[in-house]
Amino acid sequence: MIGNDLRLIRIEAGLTQVQLAEKLGITQGMISRIERGDATTTEVVERWTNICRGDRKSTRLNSSHLV
């Protein structure tokens, strides 16, 4: 599940949902919805992994998850 992968990436980066939401310019509620799998967009996912991984390529996520 992509939401769980994103949650793990966020946790590995040492960010709270609030901190990541501020960096992405979205609400903490949206972060929660994405992590639960209730909502996702390719743009947010790309920005999420760039922020959490410092623009390094994610080992947990790849384009095959974004259908």
Phi, psi and omega in degrees: 000128184297323180300317179293320177301316180295321177300315180296320177298317180297315181295317178300328179281353179076027181253143170277168175300319180297314180298315180294320179301317179298318181292327181274343183076030176232175182277159175298325178300322178293321176302313180300316180297319179295314181295329177281348181088012181277341182203146174196149173223148180302318181299313181295318180299316179297314179296319179305306183292325177297317180293313185286332182253006180061040180068009173280151179294132181288136176273343181266335184242142170214173187297341180292339176283342187257078182258000000 
